[in-house]
């Protein structure tokens, strides 16, 4: 695995290094030793699998507050997405900046998103499937979200949105009282 730090400190793009032969391929998608060598120490406690049917759908921007804050590792196993992370760490030099990575079945990239970030994505094909590894259990009491179209973040979604859940549409816009997360 190759770990490439994004412009948002602590967040990484991870490139798998598959071995191909006449049967197909084999690639290691997680190794605690390799993650530790890259300075990443998030023991994953929950794995989720999502499927998004329609091209242009947006899910996000989701996060959990401490003490249930979580790191995530995300991989696309079918289709293609525009995967977005936003830095919500209160004293970060990149507070409210976003970074996007195209994840697809074909490019075999993953992202590692540390605690203190919001996450979301837009499907660039139909029938997209993602696998998420979480360092904390889902906690409805700590779950929060930000609007996908919030001008304070200014995310440049690549295509017009088609489907957004009522919950994701209902998240508030960032106002002057939003200070981010203290970790």
TORMARMAR-487378 format. One record per atom (N, C-alpha, C): residue in one letter; chain; x, y, z. Coordinates in pm, whole numbers, plus 50000, padded with zeros to 5 digits. Last residue first. Layout:
<"A","A",<X,Y,Z>>
...
***
This chain:
<"X","A",<48935,51830,51963>>
<"X","A",<48968,51688,51979>>
<"X","A",<49068,51669,52092>>
<"X","A",<48670,52031,51893>>
<"X","A",<48790,52022,51977>>
<"X","A",<48817,51875,52001>>
<"X","A",<48536,52122,51582>>
<"X","A",<48547,52022,51688>>
<"X","A",<48679,52035,51762>>
<"X","A",<48380,52440,51501>>
<"X","A",<48447,52315,51471>>
<"X","A",<48452,52225,51592>>
<"X","A",<48229,52657,51553>>
<"X","A",<48372,52667,51584>>
<"X","A",<48448,52541,51552>>
<"X","A",<47959,52842,51458>>
<"X","A",<48024,52713,51437>>
<"X","A",<48174,52727,51455>>
<"X","A",<47849,53092,51467>>
<"X","A",<47870,53024,51595>>
<"X","A",<47944,52891,51580>>
<"X","A",<47804,53183,51210>>
<"X","A",<47916,53242,51285>>
<"X","A",<47943,53173,51418>>
<"X","A",<47707,52872,51046>>
<"X","A",<47692,53014,51078>>
<"X","A",<47810,53059,51165>>
<"X","A",<47640,52639,50793>>
<"X","A",<47736,52685,50893>>
<"X","A",<47713,52834,50918>>
<"X","A",<47307,52516,50764>>
<"X","A",<47422,52585,50707>>
<"X","A",<47512,52629,50822>>
<"X","A",<47189,52195,50887>>
<"X","A",<47199,52342,50887>>
<"X","A",<47319,52391,50806>>
<"X","A",<47016,51936,50707>>
<"X","A",<47127,51980,50790>>
<"X","A",<47142,52132,50780>>
<"X","A",<46822,51857,50527>>
<"X","A",<46778,51932,50646>>
<"X","A",<46894,51980,50734>>
<"X","A",<46931,51699,50332>>
<"X","A",<46886,51834,50293>>
<"X","A",<46855,51920,50415>>
<"X","A",<46967,51464,50478>>
<"X","A",<47085,51538,50434>>
<"X","A",<47049,51680,50389>>
<"X","A",<46692,51394,50515>>
<"X","A",<46780,51419,50630>>
<"X","A",<46900,51503,50588>>
<"X","A",<46602,51351,50252>>
<"X","A",<46546,51461,50332>>
<"X","A",<46634,51495,50452>>
<"X","A",<46883,51280,50033>>
<"X","A",<46781,51239,50131>>
<"X","A",<46726,51361,50204>>
<"X","A",<46900,51351,49697>>
<"X","A",<46957,51383,49828>>
<"X","A",<46848,51350,49930>>
<"X","A",<46967,51306,49359>>
<"X","A",<46893,51255,49475>>
<"X","A",<46971,51290,49601>>
<"X","A",<47120,51483,49190>>
<"X","A",<46993,51424,49147>>
<"X","A",<46908,51379,49265>>
<"X","A",<47334,51766,49136>>
<"X","A",<47278,51663,49225>>
<"X","A",<47144,51613,49173>>
<"X","A",<47540,51803,48846>>
<"X","A",<47424,51848,48924>>
<"X","A",<47368,51735,49011>>
<"X","A",<47887,51714,48911>>
<"X","A",<47766,51710,48828>>
<"X","A",<47648,51758,48911>>
<"X","A",<48094,51768,49097>>
<"X","A",<48123,51764,48953>>
<"X","A",<48001,51762,48861>>
<"X","A",<48095,52012,49354>>
<"X","A",<48042,51883,49305>>
<"X","A",<48052,51880,49154>>
<"X","A",<48290,52175,49529>>
<"X","A",<48267,52178,49384>>
<"X","A",<48221,52044,49332>>
<"X","A",<48195,52323,49830>>
<"X","A",<48235,52199,49762>>
<"X","A",<48196,52207,49615>>
<"X","A",<48190,52538,50019>>
<"X","A",<48208,52560,49876>>
<"X","A",<48252,52437,49799>>
<"X","A",<48167,52593,50290>>
<"X","A",<48260,52488,50246>>
<"X","A",<48290,52502,50097>>
<"X","A",<47989,52802,50291>>
<"X","A",<48108,52812,50377>>
<"X","A",<48212,52707,50342>>
<"X","A",<47773,52722,50133>>
<"X","A",<47875,52810,50074>>
<"X","A",<48000,52825,50160>>
<"X","A",<47662,52393,50129>>
<"X","A",<47692,52506,50216>>
<"X","A",<47801,52593,50154>>
<"X","A",<47562,52166,50014>>
<"X","A",<47573,52286,49930>>
<"X","A",<47605,52411,50011>>
<"X","A",<47539,51973,50210>>
<"X","A",<47627,51945,50096>>
<"X","A",<47654,52070,50013>>
<"X","A",<47529,52076,50546>>
<"X","A",<47465,52075,50414>>
<"X","A",<47569,52059,50304>>
<"X","A",<47644,51845,50792>>
<"X","A",<47646,51978,50731>>
<"X","A",<47586,51967,50592>>
<"X","A",<47560,51657,51088>>
<"X","A",<47586,51674,50946>>
<"X","A",<47586,51819,50906>>
<"X","A",<47604,51408,51347>>
<"X","A",<47573,51543,51299>>
<"X","A",<47598,51546,51149>>
<"X","A",<47575,51188,51622>>
<"X","A",<47574,51207,51476>>
<"X","A",<47532,51351,51443>>
<"X","A",<47547,51128,51883>>
<"X","A",<47663,51209,51846>>
<"X","A",<47668,51241,51697>>
<"X","A",<47325,50965,51902>>
<"X","A",<47330,51083,51989>>
<"X","A",<47444,51179,51951>>
<"X","A",<47385,50749,51731>>
<"X","A",<47287,50849,51690>>
<"X","A",<47291,50977,51774>>
<"X","A",<47678,50619,51664>>
<"X","A",<47613,50674,51782>>
<"X","A",<47514,50783,51738>>
<"X","A",<47860,50342,51552>>
<"X","A",<47761,50444,51519>>
<"X","A",<47690,50488,51646>>
<"X","A",<48184,50300,51701>>
<"X","A",<48050,50251,51669>>
<"X","A",<47959,50368,51634>>
<"X","A",<48492,50389,51541>>
<"X","A",<48397,50398,51652>>
<"X","A",<48263,50342,51606>>
<"X","A",<48628,50355,51309>>
<"X","A",<48703,50334,51433>>
<"X","A",<48615,50345,51557>>
<"X","A",<48504,50184,51023>>
<"X","A",<48488,50289,51123>>
<"X","A",<48566,50254,51249>>
<"X","A",<48510,50141,50679>>
<"X","A",<48562,50089,50805>>
<"X","A",<48560,50206,50905>>
<"X","A",<48288,50094,50413>>
<"X","A",<48341,50187,50513>>
<"X","A",<48391,50109,50634>>
<"X","A",<48249,50041,50076>>
<"X","A",<48276,49974,50202>>
<"X","A",<48343,50076,50294>>
<"X","A",<48004,50119,49828>>
<"X","A",<48119,50157,49910>>
<"X","A",<48126,50068,50033>>
<"X","A",<47878,50105,49502>>
<"X","A",<47888,50039,49632>>
<"X","A",<48018,50081,49701>>
<"X","A",<47647,50238,49269>>
<"X","A",<47775,50251,49338>>
<"X","A",<47770,50176,49471>>
<"X","A",<47448,50254,49057>>
<"X","A",<47474,50133,49137>>
<"X","A",<47614,50132,49199>>
<"X","A",<47585,50476,48810>>
<"X","A",<47473,50412,48879>>
<"X","A",<47525,50293,48959>>
<"X","A",<47844,50715,48881>>
<"X","A",<47785,50609,48799>>
<"X","A",<47661,50561,48874>>
<"X","A",<47911,50894,49065>>
<"X","A",<47942,50931,48927>>
<"X","A",<47899,50824,48829>>
<"X","A",<47770,51008,49363>>
<"X","A",<47786,50895,49272>>
<"X","A",<47807,50946,49130>>
<"X","A",<47946,51193,49601>>
<"X","A",<47848,51197,49492>>
<"X","A",<47876,51080,49399>>
<"X","A",<47982,51195,49962>>
<"X","A",<48023,51161,49825>>
<"X","A",<47908,51183,49728>>
<"X","A",<48135,51288,50278>>
<"X","A",<48023,51266,50188>>
<"X","A",<48074,51228,50051>>
<"X","A",<48231,51381,50608>>
<"X","A",<48250,51299,50488>>
<"X","A",<48121,51291,50409>>
<"X","A",<48418,51587,50831>>
<"X","A",<48290,51546,50774>>
<"X","A",<48321,51471,50645>>
<"X","A",<48660,51519,51089>>
<"X","A",<48626,51552,50951>>
<"X","A",<48481,51514,50922>>
<"X","A",<48739,51419,51329>>
<"X","A",<48734,51564,51315>>
<"X","A",<48703,51610,51174>>
<"X","A",<48948,51141,51257>>
<"X","A",<48847,51204,51342>>
<"X","A",<48854,51355,51325>>
<"X","A",<49058,51107,50910>>
<"X","A",<49072,51103,51056>>
<"X","A",<48952,51164,51128>>
<"X","A",<49019,50894,50649>>
<"X","A",<48971,51023,50697>>
<"X","A",<48977,51020,50850>>
<"X","A",<49163,50748,50382>>
<"X","A",<49162,50742,50527>>
<"X","A",<49128,50882,50574>>
<"X","A",<49043,50602,50083>>
<"X","A",<49077,50721,50160>>
<"X","A",<49073,50685,50308>>
<"X","A",<49171,50406,49809>>
<"X","A",<49092,50422,49930>>
<"X","A",<49126,50557,49990>>
<"X","A",<49165,50287,49471>>
<"X","A",<49211,50378,49576>>
<"X","A",<49117,50370,49695>>
<"X","A",<49105,50140,49240>>
<"X","A",<49141,50070,49364>>
<"X","A",<49204,50160,49469>>
<"X","A",<49020,50210,48990>>
<"X","A",<49146,50269,49037>>
<"X","A",<49192,50213,49171>>
<"X","A",<48782,50049,48955>>
<"X","A",<48897,50033,48868>>
<"X","A",<49026,50092,48924>>
<"X","A",<48598,50128,49144>>
<"X","A",<48637,49987,49141>>
<"X","A",<48767,49972,49063>>
<"X","A",<48706,50447,49270>>
<"X","A",<48633,50360,49178>>
<"X","A",<48680,50216,49194>>
<"X","A",<48711,50780,49377>>
<"X","A",<48726,50640,49414>>
<"X","A",<48646,50557,49316>>
<"X","A",<48861,51082,49357>>
<"X","A",<48776,50990,49282>>
<"X","A",<48810,50848,49324>>
<"X","A",<48853,51302,49626>>
<"X","A",<48927,51195,49560>>
<"X","A",<48826,51114,49480>>
<"X","A",<48877,51631,49765>>
<"X","A",<48801,51523,49701>>
<"X","A",<48894,51428,49630>>
<"X","A",<48865,51839,50045>>
<"X","A",<48949,51768,49950>>
<"X","A",<48866,51654,49894>>
<"X","A",<48803,52158,50198>>
<"X","A",<48764,52025,50153>>
<"X","A",<48866,51970,50056>>
<"X","A",<48825,52356,50496>>
<"X","A",<48869,52324,50360>>
<"X","A",<48827,52182,50326>>
<"X","A",<48757,52397,50761>>
<"X","A",<48651,52411,50660>>
<"X","A",<48700,52395,50516>>
<"X","A",<49092,52440,50847>>
<"X","A",<48954,52439,50895>>
<"X","A",<48857,52480,50784>>
<"X","A",<49363,52411,50814>>
<"X","A",<49278,52387,50697>>
<"X","A",<49130,52375,50738>>
<"X","A",<49485,52442,51053>>
<"X","A",<49518,52541,50950>>
<"X","A",<49427,52527,50828>>
<"X","A",<49266,52376,51329>>
<"X","A",<49341,52330,51213>>
<"X","A",<49367,52445,51116>>
<"X","A",<49117,52401,51556>>
<"X","A",<49240,52480,51544>>
<"X","A",<49326,52439,51425>>
<"X","A",<48885,52232,51509>>
<"X","A",<48875,52372,51551>>
<"X","A",<49001,52453,51527>>
<"X","A",<48826,52035,51231>>
<"X","A",<48905,52048,51354>>
<"X","A",<48922,52196,51388>>
<"X","A",<48699,51970,50999>>
<"X","A",<48619,52041,51100>>
<"X","A",<48695,52060,51231>>
<"X","A",<48761,51932,50666>>
<"X","A",<48829,51945,50795>>
<"X","A",<48743,52030,50889>>
<"X","A",<48590,51708,50465>>
<"X","A",<48599,51848,50507>>
<"X","A",<48658,51852,50647>>
<"X","A",<48599,51500,50176>>
<"X","A",<48623,51517,50320>>
<"X","A",<48638,51665,50349>>
<"X","A",<48438,51316,49922>>
<"X","A",<48476,51445,49978>>
<"X","A",<48493,51437,50129>>
<"X","A",<48451,51149,49617>>
<"X","A",<48450,51132,49762>>
<"X","A",<48510,51256,49827>>
<"X","A",<48280,51065,49360>>
<"X","A",<48355,51184,49396>>
<"X","A",<48345,51190,49548>>
<"X","A",<48283,50721,49249>>
<"X","A",<48231,50832,49328>>
<"X","A",<48332,50946,49335>>
<"X","A",<48177,50437,49062>>
<"X","A",<48273,50546,49079>>
<"X","A",<48207,50659,49157>>
<"X","A",<48142,50075,49068>>
<"X","A",<48110,50208,49019>>
<"X","A",<48219,50309,49048>>
<"X","A",<48227,49906,49358>>
<"X","A",<48149,49899,49234>>
<"X","A",<48113,50040,49193>>
<"X","A",<48381,49964,49572>>
<"X","A",<48397,49830,49516>>
<"X","A",<48312,49809,49391>>
<"X","A",<48563,50215,49722>>
<"X","A",<48455,50189,49627>>
<"X","A",<48479,50053,49563>>
<"X","A",<48641,50260,50065>>
<"X","A",<48679,50206,49934>>
<"X","A",<48555,50182,49850>>
<"X","A",<48759,50429,50349>>
<"X","A",<48651,50407,50253>>
<"X","A",<48708,50359,50121>>
<"X","A",<48792,50460,50690>>
<"X","A",<48862,50418,50569>>
<"X","A",<48754,50374,50471>>
<"X","A",<48768,50704,50947>>
<"X","A",<48705,50615,50849>>
<"X","A",<48805,50579,50741>>
<"X","A",<48743,50783,51294>>
<"X","A",<48821,50781,51171>>
<"X","A",<48752,50682,51078>>
<"X","A",<48507,50960,51500>>
<"X","A",<48558,50840,51433>>
<"X","A",<48649,50873,51317>>
<"X","A",<48365,51046,51817>>
<"X","A",<48430,51083,51692>>
<"X","A",<48499,50962,51631>>
<"X","A",<48239,51016,52055>>
<"X","A",<48214,50911,51955>>
<"X","A",<48272,50949,51819>>
<"X","A",<48251,51218,52242>>
<"X","A",<48356,51116,52245>>
<"X","A",<48336,51003,52145>>
<"X","A",<48287,51407,51937>>
<"X","A",<48349,51336,52049>>
<"X","A",<48246,51321,52162>>
<"X","A",<48038,51362,51675>>
<"X","A",<48105,51442,51776>>
<"X","A",<48179,51353,51876>>
<"X","A",<48062,51250,51342>>
<"X","A",<48020,51223,51479>>
<"X","A",<48104,51307,51575>>
<"X","A",<47930,51345,51016>>
<"X","A",<48037,51329,51114>>
<"X","A",<47976,51294,51249>>
<"X","A",<47851,51398,50666>>
<"X","A",<47827,51337,50797>>
<"X","A",<47952,51335,50885>>
<"X","A",<47686,51574,50429>>
<"X","A",<47819,51558,50485>>
<"X","A",<47805,51517,50631>>
<"X","A",<47573,51287,50246>>
<"X","A",<47664,51363,50331>>
<"X","A",<47612,51504,50353>>
<"X","A",<47540,51177,49921>>
<"X","A",<47523,51138,50061>>
<"X","A",<47622,51223,50142>>
<"X","A",<47386,51239,49613>>
<"X","A",<47483,51286,49714>>
<"X","A",<47442,51230,49849>>
<"X","A",<47360,51115,49279>>
<"X","A",<47313,51117,49419>>
<"X","A",<47425,51165,49511>>
<"X","A",<47461,51080,49026>>
<"X","A",<47443,51216,49075>>
<"X","A",<47394,51227,49217>>
<"X","A",<47290,50781,48951>>
<"X","A",<47397,50874,48913>>
<"X","A",<47364,51014,48966>>
<"X","A",<47135,50581,49200>>
<"X","A",<47124,50677,49090>>
<"X","A",<47247,50766,49074>>
<"X","A",<47194,50392,49415>>
<"X","A",<47143,50352,49284>>
<"X","A",<47165,50454,49172>>
<"X","A",<47432,50296,49633>>
<"X","A",<47362,50415,49586>>
<"X","A",<47323,50391,49441>>
<"X","A",<47499,50107,49915>>
<"X","A",<47474,50102,49771>>
<"X","A",<47390,50225,49735>>
<"X","A",<47744,50035,50169>>
<"X","A",<47631,50112,50115>>
<"X","A",<47621,50092,49965>>
<"X","A",<47848,49877,50455>>
<"X","A",<47843,49861,50309>>
<"X","A",<47722,49940,50261>>
<"X","A",<48073,49901,50734>>
<"X","A",<47944,49923,50670>>
<"X","A",<47957,49913,50519>>
<"X","A",<48223,49778,51020>>
<"X","A",<48235,49786,50874>>
<"X","A",<48095,49799,50818>>
<"X","A",<48380,49868,51323>>
<"X","A",<48255,49849,51249>>
<"X","A",<48284,49864,51101>>
<"X","A",<48625,49911,51430>>
<"X","A",<48531,49834,51511>>
<"X","A",<48401,49805,51438>>
<"X","A",<48970,49948,51366>>
<"X","A",<48834,49955,51314>>
<"X","A",<48743,49860,51392>>
<"X","A",<49203,50147,51518>>
<"X","A",<49149,50011,51513>>
<"X","A",<49003,50017,51471>>
<"X","A",<49411,50361,51392>>
<"X","A",<49267,50355,51411>>
<"X","A",<49221,50211,51404>>
<"X","A",<49668,50504,51350>>
<"X","A",<49639,50407,51456>>
<"X","A",<49490,50405,51485>>
<"X","A",<49916,50592,51133>>
<"X","A",<49771,50580,51145>>
<"X","A",<49738,50468,51243>>
<"X","A",<50179,50614,51055>>
<"X","A",<50131,50699,51163>>
<"X","A",<49981,50694,51187>>
<"X","A",<50270,50433,50881>>
<"X","A",<50229,50561,50822>>
<"X","A",<50176,50657,50928>>
<"X","A",<50303,50220,51051>>
<"X","A",<50424,50279,50993>>
<"X","A",<50395,50414,50928>>
<"X","A",<50032,50159,51091>>
<"X","A",<50111,50214,51202>>
<"X","A",<50238,50280,51151>>
<"X","A",<49973,50052,50837>>
<"X","A",<49904,50173,50884>>
<"X","A",<49983,50238,50997>>
<"X","A",<50138,49828,50843>>
<"X","A",<50161,49932,50742>>
<"X","A",<50092,50062,50780>>
<"X","A",<50024,49687,51062>>
<"X","A",<50165,49728,51065>>
<"X","A",<50193,49841,50965>>
<"X","A",<49761,49638,50974>>
<"X","A",<49784,49723,51091>>
<"X","A",<49928,49772,51098>>
<"X","A",<49648,49657,50660>>
<"X","A",<49752,49589,50737>>
<"X","A",<49787,49682,50853>>
<"X","A",<49417,49624,50398>>
<"X","A",<49444,49675,50532>>
<"X","A",<49552,49589,50596>>
<"X","A",<49421,49519,50150>>
<"X","A",<49344,49642,50168>>
<"X","A",<49361,49701,50309>>
<"X","A",<49629,49364,49924>>
<"X","A",<49606,49384,50067>>
<"X","A",<49537,49519,50083>>
<"X","A",<49512,49193,49642>>
<"X","A",<49566,49317,49698>>
<"X","A",<49533,49322,49847>>
<"X","A",<49519,49002,49351>>
<"X","A",<49516,48998,49497>>
<"X","A",<49576,49129,49544>>
<"X","A",<49338,48922,49047>>
<"X","A",<49434,48997,49128>>
<"X","A",<49416,48966,49276>>
<"X","A",<49321,48674,48807>>
<"X","A",<49267,48803,48848>>
<"X","A",<49370,48881,48925>>
<"X","A",<49441,48454,48699>>
<"X","A",<49318,48434,48777>>
<"X","A",<49247,48564,48810>>
<"X","A",<49679,48531,48584>>
<"X","A",<49572,48485,48495>>
<"X","A",<49438,48464,48568>>
<"X","A",<49753,48811,48803>>
<"X","A",<49791,48694,48726>>
<"X","A",<49670,48649,48644>>
<"X","A",<49866,49089,48994>>
<"X","A",<49779,49034,48890>>
<"X","A",<49838,48905,48834>>
<"X","A",<49855,49243,49295>>
<"X","A",<49933,49145,49220>>
<"X","A",<49835,49079,49123>>
<"X","A",<49808,49592,49373>>
<"X","A",<49760,49457,49342>>
<"X","A",<49863,49372,49269>>
<"X","A",<49832,49802,49597>>
<"X","A",<49934,49752,49506>>
<"X","A",<49898,49607,49470>>
<"X","A",<49625,50088,49658>>
<"X","A",<49654,49945,49671>>
<"X","A",<49757,49906,49568>>
<"X","A",<49676,50393,49799>>
<"X","A",<49678,50321,49671>>
<"X","A",<49713,50176,49698>>
<"X","A",<49502,50622,49979>>
<"X","A",<49576,50497,49989>>
<"X","A",<49563,50423,49857>>
<"X","A",<49516,50948,50092>>
<"X","A",<49474,50861,49983>>
<"X","A",<49562,50737,49994>>
<"X","A",<49452,51074,50422>>
<"X","A",<49537,51007,50322>>
<"X","A",<49456,50946,50210>>
<"X","A",<49482,51322,50670>>
<"X","A",<49394,51250,50577>>
<"X","A",<49479,51197,50462>>
<"X","A",<49673,51468,50806>>
<"X","A",<49619,51349,50869>>
<"X","A",<49525,51267,50783>>
<"X","A",<49596,51780,50664>>
<"X","A",<49685,51702,50751>>
<"X","A",<49613,51586,50818>>
<"X","A",<49502,51808,50349>>
<"X","A",<49441,51817,50481>>
<"X","A",<49516,51723,50575>>
<"X","A",<49623,51741,50112>>
<"X","A",<49652,51874,50167>>
<"X","A",<49591,51897,50306>>
<"X","A",<49701,51393,50195>>
<"X","A",<49628,51496,50121>>
<"X","A",<49671,51633,50173>>
<"X","A",<49963,51157,50170>>
<"X","A",<49890,51254,50252>>
<"X","A",<49824,51358,50163>>
<"X","A",<49948,50841,50063>>
<"X","A",<49977,50974,50010>>
<"X","A",<49894,51074,50091>>
<"X","A",<50074,50526,50090>>
<"X","A",<50000,50626,50165>>
<"X","A",<50042,50764,50115>>
<"X","A",<50042,50224,49926>>
<"X","A",<50111,50353,49925>>
<"X","A",<50019,50454,49994>>
<"X","A",<50084,49882,50000>>
<"X","A",<50000,50000,50000>>
<"X","A",<50088,50124,50000>>
***
